[in-house]
Amino acid sequence: MKSLFFALMTSLLFASSAALAGDPAAGKAKSVVCSACHGADGISVNPLWPNLKGQKEQYLIKQIKAFRDGSRKDPSMAPMVAALTDEDIENLAAYYSSQ
């Protein structure tokens, strides 16, 4: 019974992880706007703007959505993320986290 429960939980975990995974190639295409401040490769040349390269995917999703939804405020980020869909955000996060 324990092994059946473990197998079920494991498959649910992997299924939910796959459902959240974005498309890095689509994220790269969408990242052109981001590169103006965060650098072409996700490494910012300005110490005021964070590096995106190598950040954790779920962290990036959470932060970008917070900017988009207004729970995290920044006058330069708000217009950049306003039109992003959840899929766009997942793709961007997949791209930057995969570097």
Backbone as XML, in Angstrom:
<?xml version="1.0"?>
<chain id="A" units="angstrom">
  <residue number="1" name="MET">
    <atom name="N" x="0.815" y="-1.181" z="0.000"/>
    <atom name="CA" x="0.000" y="0.000" z="0.000"/>
    <atom name="C" x="0.866" y="1.255" z="0.000"/>
  </residue>
  <residue number="2" name="LYS">
    <atom name="N" x="1.962" y="1.238" z="0.820"/>
    <atom name="CA" x="2.852" y="2.387" z="0.854"/>
    <atom name="C" x="3.501" y="2.626" z="-0.498"/>
  </residue>
  <residue number="3" name="SER">
    <atom name="N" x="3.884" y="1.560" z="-1.172"/>
    <atom name="CA" x="4.543" y="1.729" z="-2.468"/>
    <atom name="C" x="3.573" y="2.267" z="-3.514"/>
  </residue>
  <residue number="4" name="LEU">
    <atom name="N" x="2.314" y="1.879" z="-3.443"/>
    <atom name="CA" x="1.308" y="2.416" z="-4.356"/>
    <atom name="C" x="1.116" y="3.902" z="-4.101"/>
  </residue>
  <residue number="5" name="PHE">
    <atom name="N" x="1.023" y="4.294" z="-2.841"/>
    <atom name="CA" x="0.887" y="5.703" z="-2.480"/>
    <atom name="C" x="2.100" y="6.490" z="-2.962"/>
  </residue>
  <residue number="6" name="PHE">
    <atom name="N" x="3.305" y="5.978" z="-2.727"/>
    <atom name="CA" x="4.525" y="6.645" z="-3.159"/>
    <atom name="C" x="4.550" y="6.799" z="-4.677"/>
  </residue>
  <residue number="7" name="ALA">
    <atom name="N" x="4.182" y="5.766" z="-5.400"/>
    <atom name="CA" x="4.156" y="5.823" z="-6.864"/>
    <atom name="C" x="3.167" y="6.867" z="-7.354"/>
  </residue>
  <residue number="8" name="LEU">
    <atom name="N" x="2.003" y="6.922" z="-6.731"/>
    <atom name="CA" x="0.990" y="7.900" z="-7.108"/>
    <atom name="C" x="1.480" y="9.314" z="-6.841"/>
  </residue>
  <residue number="9" name="MET">
    <atom name="N" x="2.052" y="9.554" z="-5.687"/>
    <atom name="CA" x="2.549" y="10.888" z="-5.338"/>
    <atom name="C" x="3.694" y="11.304" z="-6.251"/>
  </residue>
  <residue number="10" name="THR">
    <atom name="N" x="4.565" y="10.382" z="-6.575"/>
    <atom name="CA" x="5.682" y="10.674" z="-7.468"/>
    <atom name="C" x="5.184" y="11.051" z="-8.853"/>
  </residue>
  <residue number="11" name="SER">
    <atom name="N" x="4.229" y="10.313" z="-9.369"/>
    <atom name="CA" x="3.715" y="10.623" z="-10.702"/>
    <atom name="C" x="2.975" y="11.950" z="-10.705"/>
  </residue>
  <residue number="12" name="LEU">
    <atom name="N" x="2.270" y="12.276" z="-9.628"/>
    <atom name="CA" x="1.606" y="13.575" z="-9.538"/>
    <atom name="C" x="2.617" y="14.707" z="-9.483"/>
  </residue>
  <residue number="13" name="LEU">
    <atom name="N" x="3.701" y="14.510" z="-8.774"/>
    <atom name="CA" x="4.744" y="15.517" z="-8.684"/>
    <atom name="C" x="5.356" y="15.789" z="-10.047"/>
  </residue>
  <residue number="14" name="PHE">
    <atom name="N" x="5.686" y="14.730" z="-10.771"/>
    <atom name="CA" x="6.279" y="14.914" z="-12.087"/>
    <atom name="C" x="5.286" y="15.509" z="-13.070"/>
  </residue>
  <residue number="15" name="ALA">
    <atom name="N" x="4.036" y="15.141" z="-12.978"/>
    <atom name="CA" x="3.010" y="15.683" z="-13.870"/>
    <atom name="C" x="2.824" y="17.168" z="-13.625"/>
  </residue>
  <residue number="16" name="SER">
    <atom name="N" x="2.814" y="17.596" z="-12.367"/>
    <atom name="CA" x="2.635" y="19.016" z="-12.082"/>
    <atom name="C" x="3.878" y="19.808" z="-12.476"/>
  </residue>
  <residue number="17" name="SER">
    <atom name="N" x="5.064" y="19.240" z="-12.336"/>
    <atom name="CA" x="6.280" y="19.929" z="-12.750"/>
    <atom name="C" x="6.305" y="20.137" z="-14.255"/>
  </residue>
  <residue number="18" name="ALA">
    <atom name="N" x="5.899" y="19.135" z="-15.001"/>
    <atom name="CA" x="5.878" y="19.251" z="-16.457"/>
    <atom name="C" x="4.858" y="20.280" z="-16.900"/>
  </residue>
  <residue number="19" name="ALA">
    <atom name="N" x="3.744" y="20.368" z="-16.203"/>
    <atom name="CA" x="2.705" y="21.323" z="-16.575"/>
    <atom name="C" x="3.165" y="22.754" z="-16.358"/>
  </residue>
  <residue number="20" name="LEU">
    <atom name="N" x="4.084" y="22.972" z="-15.418"/>
    <atom name="CA" x="4.563" y="24.309" z="-15.133"/>
    <atom name="C" x="5.752" y="24.706" z="-15.992"/>
  </residue>
  <residue number="21" name="ALA">
    <atom name="N" x="6.366" y="23.758" z="-16.646"/>
    <atom name="CA" x="7.570" y="24.036" z="-17.415"/>
    <atom name="C" x="7.255" y="24.878" z="-18.633"/>
  </residue>
  <residue number="22" name="GLY">
    <atom name="N" x="8.029" y="25.940" z="-18.799"/>
    <atom name="CA" x="7.874" y="26.792" z="-19.961"/>
    <atom name="C" x="8.753" y="26.323" z="-21.096"/>
  </residue>
  <residue number="23" name="ASP">
    <atom name="N" x="8.697" y="27.044" z="-22.187"/>
    <atom name="CA" x="9.466" y="26.750" z="-23.390"/>
    <atom name="C" x="10.630" y="27.731" z="-23.479"/>
  </residue>
  <residue number="24" name="PRO">
    <atom name="N" x="11.853" y="27.277" z="-23.213"/>
    <atom name="CA" x="13.000" y="28.182" z="-23.238"/>
    <atom name="C" x="13.199" y="28.891" z="-24.579"/>
  </residue>
  <residue number="25" name="ALA">
    <atom name="N" x="12.923" y="28.216" z="-25.684"/>
    <atom name="CA" x="13.097" y="28.851" z="-26.997"/>
    <atom name="C" x="12.122" y="30.015" z="-27.176"/>
  </residue>
  <residue number="26" name="ALA">
    <atom name="N" x="10.874" y="29.808" z="-26.756"/>
    <atom name="CA" x="9.888" y="30.888" z="-26.829"/>
    <atom name="C" x="10.272" y="32.011" z="-25.870"/>
  </residue>
  <residue number="27" name="GLY">
    <atom name="N" x="10.817" y="31.652" z="-24.718"/>
    <atom name="CA" x="11.271" y="32.656" z="-23.760"/>
    <atom name="C" x="12.415" y="33.484" z="-24.300"/>
  </residue>
  <residue number="28" name="LYS">
    <atom name="N" x="13.318" y="32.843" z="-24.999"/>
    <atom name="CA" x="14.448" y="33.576" z="-25.594"/>
    <atom name="C" x="13.940" y="34.600" z="-26.594"/>
  </residue>
  <residue number="29" name="ALA">
    <atom name="N" x="12.989" y="34.211" z="-27.406"/>
    <atom name="CA" x="12.420" y="35.142" z="-28.388"/>
    <atom name="C" x="11.739" y="36.315" z="-27.688"/>
  </residue>
  <residue number="30" name="LYS">
    <atom name="N" x="11.095" y="36.061" z="-26.570"/>
    <atom name="CA" x="10.370" y="37.097" z="-25.831"/>
    <atom name="C" x="11.321" y="37.970" z="-25.014"/>
  </residue>
  <residue number="31" name="SER">
    <atom name="N" x="12.526" y="37.521" z="-24.773"/>
    <atom name="CA" x="13.455" y="38.212" z="-23.876"/>
    <atom name="C" x="14.133" y="39.427" z="-24.492"/>
  </residue>
  <residue number="32" name="VAL">
    <atom name="N" x="13.881" y="39.701" z="-25.738"/>
    <atom name="CA" x="14.527" y="40.843" z="-26.407"/>
    <atom name="C" x="14.272" y="42.130" z="-25.626"/>
  </residue>
  <residue number="33" name="VAL">
    <atom name="N" x="13.050" y="42.332" z="-25.175"/>
    <atom name="CA" x="12.715" y="43.533" z="-24.410"/>
    <atom name="C" x="13.470" y="43.539" z="-23.076"/>
  </residue>
  <residue number="34" name="CYS">
    <atom name="N" x="13.569" y="42.400" z="-22.440"/>
    <atom name="CA" x="14.247" y="42.289" z="-21.141"/>
    <atom name="C" x="15.728" y="42.649" z="-21.256"/>
  </residue>
  <residue number="35" name="SER">
    <atom name="N" x="16.310" y="42.317" z="-22.395"/>
    <atom name="CA" x="17.758" y="42.496" z="-22.566"/>
    <atom name="C" x="18.185" y="43.959" z="-22.524"/>
  </residue>
  <residue number="36" name="ALA">
    <atom name="N" x="17.275" y="44.872" z="-22.751"/>
    <atom name="CA" x="17.640" y="46.292" z="-22.703"/>
    <atom name="C" x="18.200" y="46.658" z="-21.323"/>
  </residue>
  <residue number="37" name="CYS">
    <atom name="N" x="17.648" y="46.098" z="-20.275"/>
    <atom name="CA" x="18.122" y="46.388" z="-18.920"/>
    <atom name="C" x="18.890" y="45.231" z="-18.293"/>
  </residue>
  <residue number="38" name="HIS">
    <atom name="N" x="18.464" y="44.005" z="-18.580"/>
    <atom name="CA" x="19.034" y="42.839" z="-17.909"/>
    <atom name="C" x="20.142" y="42.172" z="-18.708"/>
  </residue>
  <residue number="39" name="GLY">
    <atom name="N" x="20.523" y="42.764" z="-19.841"/>
    <atom name="CA" x="21.615" y="42.242" z="-20.652"/>
    <atom name="C" x="21.176" y="41.170" z="-21.630"/>
  </residue>
  <residue number="40" name="ALA">
    <atom name="N" x="21.876" y="41.096" z="-22.747"/>
    <atom name="CA" x="21.531" y="40.148" z="-23.814"/>
    <atom name="C" x="21.581" y="38.699" z="-23.334"/>
  </residue>
  <residue number="41" name="ASP">
    <atom name="N" x="22.456" y="38.421" z="-22.390"/>
    <atom name="CA" x="22.582" y="37.053" z="-21.878"/>
    <atom name="C" x="21.999" y="36.909" z="-20.477"/>
  </residue>
  <residue number="42" name="GLY">
    <atom name="N" x="21.264" y="37.936" z="-20.011"/>
    <atom name="CA" x="20.667" y="37.876" z="-18.681"/>
    <atom name="C" x="21.567" y="38.385" z="-17.577"/>
  </residue>
  <residue number="43" name="ILE">
    <atom name="N" x="22.712" y="38.930" z="-17.946"/>
    <atom name="CA" x="23.635" y="39.523" z="-16.977"/>
    <atom name="C" x="23.608" y="41.031" z="-17.171"/>
  </residue>
  <residue number="44" name="SER">
    <atom name="N" x="23.099" y="41.733" z="-16.174"/>
    <atom name="CA" x="22.951" y="43.179" z="-16.248"/>
    <atom name="C" x="24.291" y="43.879" z="-16.088"/>
  </residue>
  <residue number="45" name="VAL">
    <atom name="N" x="24.476" y="44.963" z="-16.838"/>
    <atom name="CA" x="25.696" y="45.759" z="-16.692"/>
    <atom name="C" x="25.493" y="46.862" z="-15.662"/>
  </residue>
  <residue number="46" name="ASN">
    <atom name="N" x="24.259" y="47.078" z="-15.242"/>
    <atom name="CA" x="23.935" y="48.105" z="-14.261"/>
    <atom name="C" x="23.697" y="47.421" z="-12.913"/>
  </residue>
  <residue number="47" name="PRO">
    <atom name="N" x="24.385" y="47.848" z="-11.860"/>
    <atom name="CA" x="24.217" y="47.186" z="-10.559"/>
    <atom name="C" x="22.823" y="47.373" z="-9.944"/>
  </residue>
  <residue number="48" name="LEU">
    <atom name="N" x="22.028" y="48.273" z="-10.477"/>
    <atom name="CA" x="20.670" y="48.486" z="-9.967"/>
    <atom name="C" x="19.681" y="47.448" z="-10.488"/>
  </residue>
  <residue number="49" name="TRP">
    <atom name="N" x="20.022" y="46.784" z="-11.582"/>
    <atom name="CA" x="19.120" y="45.811" z="-12.191"/>
    <atom name="C" x="19.675" y="44.412" z="-11.980"/>
  </residue>
  <residue number="50" name="PRO">
    <atom name="N" x="18.832" y="43.486" z="-11.568"/>
    <atom name="CA" x="19.323" y="42.138" z="-11.240"/>
    <atom name="C" x="19.683" y="41.305" z="-12.473"/>
  </residue>
  <residue number="51" name="ASN">
    <atom name="N" x="20.559" y="40.360" z="-12.251"/>
    <atom name="CA" x="20.852" y="39.351" z="-13.257"/>
    <atom name="C" x="19.692" y="38.355" z="-13.274"/>
  </residue>
  <residue number="52" name="LEU">
    <atom name="N" x="19.293" y="37.939" z="-14.452"/>
    <atom name="CA" x="18.227" y="36.950" z="-14.592"/>
    <atom name="C" x="18.791" y="35.567" z="-14.917"/>
  </residue>
  <residue number="53" name="LYS">
    <atom name="N" x="19.936" y="35.548" z="-15.544"/>
    <atom name="CA" x="20.571" y="34.289" z="-15.945"/>
    <atom name="C" x="20.771" y="33.380" z="-14.736"/>
  </residue>
  <residue number="54" name="GLY">
    <atom name="N" x="20.279" y="32.148" z="-14.853"/>
    <atom name="CA" x="20.507" y="31.147" z="-13.828"/>
    <atom name="C" x="19.605" y="31.245" z="-12.606"/>
  </residue>
  <residue number="55" name="GLN">
    <atom name="N" x="18.695" y="32.205" z="-12.579"/>
    <atom name="CA" x="17.762" y="32.281" z="-11.449"/>
    <atom name="C" x="16.833" y="31.074" z="-11.480"/>
  </residue>
  <residue number="56" name="LYS">
    <atom name="N" x="16.277" y="30.726" z="-10.361"/>
    <atom name="CA" x="15.343" y="29.597" z="-10.284"/>
    <atom name="C" x="14.042" y="29.947" z="-11.006"/>
  </residue>
  <residue number="57" name="GLU">
    <atom name="N" x="13.540" y="28.987" z="-11.761"/>
    <atom name="CA" x="12.370" y="29.200" z="-12.604"/>
    <atom name="C" x="11.156" y="29.676" z="-11.801"/>
  </residue>
  <residue number="58" name="GLN">
    <atom name="N" x="10.853" y="29.001" z="-10.708"/>
    <atom name="CA" x="9.669" y="29.382" z="-9.921"/>
    <atom name="C" x="9.834" y="30.760" z="-9.291"/>
  </residue>
  <residue number="59" name="TYR">
    <atom name="N" x="11.047" y="31.116" z="-8.917"/>
    <atom name="CA" x="11.323" y="32.450" z="-8.375"/>
    <atom name="C" x="11.023" y="33.511" z="-9.439"/>
  </residue>
  <residue number="60" name="LEU">
    <atom name="N" x="11.513" y="33.295" z="-10.650"/>
    <atom name="CA" x="11.277" y="34.263" z="-11.727"/>
    <atom name="C" x="9.785" y="34.396" z="-12.028"/>
  </residue>
  <residue number="61" name="ILE">
    <atom name="N" x="9.090" y="33.274" z="-12.081"/>
    <atom name="CA" x="7.640" y="33.317" z="-12.333"/>
    <atom name="C" x="6.956" y="34.148" z="-11.256"/>
  </residue>
  <residue number="62" name="LYS">
    <atom name="N" x="7.273" y="33.882" z="-10.013"/>
    <atom name="CA" x="6.640" y="34.594" z="-8.901"/>
    <atom name="C" x="6.912" y="36.097" z="-8.976"/>
  </residue>
  <residue number="63" name="GLN">
    <atom name="N" x="8.149" y="36.478" z="-9.241"/>
    <atom name="CA" x="8.509" y="37.899" z="-9.252"/>
    <atom name="C" x="7.910" y="38.635" z="-10.452"/>
  </residue>
  <residue number="64" name="ILE">
    <atom name="N" x="7.960" y="38.024" z="-11.619"/>
    <atom name="CA" x="7.407" y="38.686" z="-12.809"/>
    <atom name="C" x="5.896" y="38.846" z="-12.665"/>
  </residue>
  <residue number="65" name="LYS">
    <atom name="N" x="5.233" y="37.826" z="-12.154"/>
    <atom name="CA" x="3.783" y="37.934" z="-11.940"/>
    <atom name="C" x="3.469" y="39.009" z="-10.902"/>
  </residue>
  <residue number="66" name="ALA">
    <atom name="N" x="4.291" y="39.131" z="-9.882"/>
    <atom name="CA" x="4.078" y="40.159" z="-8.862"/>
    <atom name="C" x="4.195" y="41.556" z="-9.468"/>
  </residue>
  <residue number="67" name="PHE">
    <atom name="N" x="5.165" y="41.763" z="-10.353"/>
    <atom name="CA" x="5.268" y="43.046" z="-11.058"/>
    <atom name="C" x="4.040" y="43.273" z="-11.935"/>
  </residue>
  <residue number="68" name="ARG">
    <atom name="N" x="3.664" y="42.251" z="-12.687"/>
    <atom name="CA" x="2.524" y="42.371" z="-13.607"/>
    <atom name="C" x="1.228" y="42.650" z="-12.855"/>
  </residue>
  <residue number="69" name="ASP">
    <atom name="N" x="1.020" y="41.953" z="-11.751"/>
    <atom name="CA" x="-0.237" y="42.061" z="-11.024"/>
    <atom name="C" x="-0.266" y="43.227" z="-10.038"/>
  </residue>
  <residue number="70" name="GLY">
    <atom name="N" x="0.869" y="43.908" z="-9.864"/>
    <atom name="CA" x="0.920" y="45.099" z="-9.027"/>
    <atom name="C" x="1.232" y="44.875" z="-7.562"/>
  </residue>
  <residue number="71" name="SER">
    <atom name="N" x="1.444" y="43.633" z="-7.141"/>
    <atom name="CA" x="1.795" y="43.411" z="-5.739"/>
    <atom name="C" x="3.258" y="43.754" z="-5.469"/>
  </residue>
  <residue number="72" name="ARG">
    <atom name="N" x="4.046" y="43.818" z="-6.509"/>
    <atom name="CA" x="5.418" y="44.321" z="-6.424"/>
    <atom name="C" x="5.488" y="45.495" z="-7.383"/>
  </residue>
  <residue number="73" name="LYS">
    <atom name="N" x="5.901" y="46.645" z="-6.892"/>
    <atom name="CA" x="5.832" y="47.856" z="-7.693"/>
    <atom name="C" x="7.213" y="48.348" z="-8.096"/>
  </residue>
  <residue number="74" name="ASP">
    <atom name="N" x="7.314" y="48.698" z="-9.361"/>
    <atom name="CA" x="8.515" y="49.326" z="-9.897"/>
    <atom name="C" x="8.090" y="50.055" z="-11.162"/>
  </residue>
  <residue number="75" name="PRO">
    <atom name="N" x="8.318" y="51.363" z="-11.233"/>
    <atom name="CA" x="7.833" y="52.123" z="-12.378"/>
    <atom name="C" x="8.447" y="51.722" z="-13.723"/>
  </residue>
  <residue number="76" name="SER">
    <atom name="N" x="9.638" y="51.158" z="-13.697"/>
    <atom name="CA" x="10.236" y="50.732" z="-14.971"/>
    <atom name="C" x="9.782" y="49.334" z="-15.375"/>
  </residue>
  <residue number="77" name="MET">
    <atom name="N" x="9.463" y="48.478" z="-14.405"/>
    <atom name="CA" x="9.035" y="47.118" z="-14.728"/>
    <atom name="C" x="7.562" y="47.038" z="-15.112"/>
  </residue>
  <residue number="78" name="ALA">
    <atom name="N" x="6.727" y="47.841" z="-14.500"/>
    <atom name="CA" x="5.274" y="47.757" z="-14.719"/>
    <atom name="C" x="4.893" y="47.762" z="-16.194"/>
  </residue>
  <residue number="79" name="PRO">
    <atom name="N" x="5.376" y="48.722" z="-16.995"/>
    <atom name="CA" x="4.976" y="48.701" z="-18.409"/>
    <atom name="C" x="5.601" y="47.551" z="-19.205"/>
  </residue>
  <residue number="80" name="MET">
    <atom name="N" x="6.732" y="47.036" z="-18.734"/>
    <atom name="CA" x="7.406" y="45.952" z="-19.446"/>
    <atom name="C" x="6.662" y="44.633" z="-19.322"/>
  </residue>
  <residue number="81" name="VAL">
    <atom name="N" x="5.988" y="44.423" z="-18.203"/>
    <atom name="CA" x="5.344" y="43.136" z="-17.934"/>
    <atom name="C" x="3.822" y="43.180" z="-18.043"/>
  </residue>
  <residue number="82" name="ALA">
    <atom name="N" x="3.258" y="44.350" z="-18.238"/>
    <atom name="CA" x="1.802" y="44.518" z="-18.215"/>
    <atom name="C" x="1.074" y="43.593" z="-19.190"/>
  </residue>
  <residue number="83" name="ALA">
    <atom name="N" x="1.620" y="43.401" z="-20.370"/>
    <atom name="CA" x="0.933" y="42.609" z="-21.398"/>
    <atom name="C" x="1.351" y="41.134" z="-21.418"/>
  </residue>
  <residue number="84" name="LEU">
    <atom name="N" x="2.239" y="40.729" z="-20.517"/>
    <atom name="CA" x="2.699" y="39.331" z="-20.521"/>
    <atom name="C" x="1.600" y="38.399" z="-20.028"/>
  </residue>
  <residue number="85" name="THR">
    <atom name="N" x="1.424" y="37.306" z="-20.735"/>
    <atom name="CA" x="0.499" y="36.260" z="-20.296"/>
    <atom name="C" x="1.234" y="35.339" z="-19.322"/>
  </residue>
  <residue number="86" name="ASP">
    <atom name="N" x="0.494" y="34.475" z="-18.649"/>
    <atom name="CA" x="1.138" y="33.487" z="-17.784"/>
    <atom name="C" x="2.091" y="32.616" z="-18.592"/>
  </residue>
  <residue number="87" name="GLU">
    <atom name="N" x="1.695" y="32.276" z="-19.801"/>
    <atom name="CA" x="2.554" y="31.453" z="-20.658"/>
    <atom name="C" x="3.837" y="32.198" z="-21.021"/>
  </residue>
  <residue number="88" name="ASP">
    <atom name="N" x="3.732" y="33.486" z="-21.344"/>
    <atom name="CA" x="4.927" y="34.285" z="-21.636"/>
    <atom name="C" x="5.884" y="34.266" z="-20.448"/>
  </residue>
  <residue number="89" name="ILE">
    <atom name="N" x="5.326" y="34.455" z="-19.265"/>
    <atom name="CA" x="6.132" y="34.501" z="-18.044"/>
    <atom name="C" x="6.806" y="33.152" z="-17.800"/>
  </residue>
  <residue number="90" name="GLU">
    <atom name="N" x="6.084" y="32.071" z="-17.974"/>
    <atom name="CA" x="6.665" y="30.737" z="-17.801"/>
    <atom name="C" x="7.773" y="30.491" z="-18.817"/>
  </residue>
  <residue number="91" name="ASN">
    <atom name="N" x="7.581" y="30.959" z="-20.042"/>
    <atom name="CA" x="8.609" y="30.794" z="-21.072"/>
    <atom name="C" x="9.858" y="31.609" z="-20.748"/>
  </residue>
  <residue number="92" name="LEU">
    <atom name="N" x="9.668" y="32.851" z="-20.313"/>
    <atom name="CA" x="10.818" y="33.674" z="-19.933"/>
    <atom name="C" x="11.572" y="33.039" z="-18.767"/>
  </residue>
  <residue number="93" name="ALA">
    <atom name="N" x="10.850" y="32.573" z="-17.779"/>
    <atom name="CA" x="11.470" y="31.943" z="-16.628"/>
    <atom name="C" x="12.230" y="30.684" z="-17.037"/>
  </residue>
  <residue number="94" name="ALA">
    <atom name="N" x="11.656" y="29.904" z="-17.935"/>
    <atom name="CA" x="12.326" y="28.693" z="-18.413"/>
    <atom name="C" x="13.609" y="29.051" z="-19.149"/>
  </residue>
  <residue number="95" name="TYR">
    <atom name="N" x="13.565" y="30.103" z="-19.942"/>
    <atom name="CA" x="14.757" y="30.527" z="-20.690"/>
    <atom name="C" x="15.882" y="30.962" z="-19.739"/>
  </residue>
  <residue number="96" name="TYR">
    <atom name="N" x="15.555" y="31.907" z="-18.850"/>
    <atom name="CA" x="16.613" y="32.429" z="-17.975"/>
    <atom name="C" x="17.122" y="31.378" z="-16.986"/>
  </residue>
  <residue number="97" name="SER">
    <atom name="N" x="16.259" y="30.527" z="-16.504"/>
    <atom name="CA" x="16.718" y="29.511" z="-15.547"/>
    <atom name="C" x="17.545" y="28.415" z="-16.215"/>
  </residue>
  <residue number="98" name="SER">
    <atom name="N" x="17.372" y="28.248" z="-17.517"/>
    <atom name="CA" x="18.107" y="27.197" z="-18.215"/>
    <atom name="C" x="19.518" y="27.622" z="-18.604"/>
  </residue>
  <residue number="99" name="GLN">
    <atom name="N" x="19.853" y="28.847" z="-18.414"/>
    <atom name="CA" x="21.176" y="29.329" z="-18.803"/>
    <atom name="C" x="22.224" y="28.978" z="-17.772"/>
  </residue>
</chain>
